Amino acid sequence: MNTADMLAEAFERIGEAVHAAVEGLAPDDLDARVDPEANPISWLVWHLTRVQDDHIAEAAGTGQIWLTEGWADRFALPFDAAATGYGQSPDEVAAVRVDSADLLLGYFDAVQERTLSFVTGLEGHALDRVVDENWSPPVTLGARLISVIADDLQHAGQAAYVRGMLERA
C-alpha cells in the first residue's frame, strides 16, 4: 500500500463512520442535544465536513464545495457562509439544523468524493509541501491531512456516541 492508498483508506473509514451515525435518522434526532451544551449529530457532521472541505480545497487550490456547489444555500444557516464551526458558541451550534439525513450526507459525500480524488493523485514528496506558514513549524500537506483525519474521526465517533444515546433513550 502506498501513501496515497493509505490516505484514501483513512478517509473512506471516515465515510463509513459518518454514514453509520447519520443514515435513517429523522431531523429531530439529527438535531437533538443530549445536554444543552452538547453538540448534536447534525452539527458534528456538518462541522467535520466543513473542515475537510475547507482544508482540502485550500490544499488542492480549488473552491470549497460548500460555496461553489450551492450547499451553503441548501443548508441556509444563519451565519457567514465561510464558517466551519470552529469556535462556535452553543447558540451557534444549535443554529445548525438540517431538513434530512440526505442533505447532510449529500454534502459529506460530495466533499468525500473530492477528497478521495485529491489524495489518490498525490505522488512523490507532495506531502512535504508547506500549506500553512502561520505556524511554527510551518504545516505540511501531510500534517494537514493527518489533522483532518484525526478531527473527522473524533467527530464521527462523537456522532455515533450521540446516536447510541438517542437509541437507548
Disulfide bonds with the S-S distance in Angstrom:
none
